[in-house]
């Protein structure tokens, strides 16, 4: 995967997402109480993006090795 992004780790405080001393983004504040958990969950998922990308790259390497080693297509 090519492309650039702000290096991790990223963190969040409510709806504000920070990484490497920069604000990555802000999620809209919850309007009603029922949306608070959703905003928090979205911020947690977005903040995990750098770690998720690294995990996907590692999985891709392992799959490529397995395909090469076992002659899979």
Beta strands, then each sheet from edge to edge (+ up, - down):
strand 1: 10-13
strand 2: 16-19
strand 3: 22-26
sheet 1: 1+ 2- 3+
end
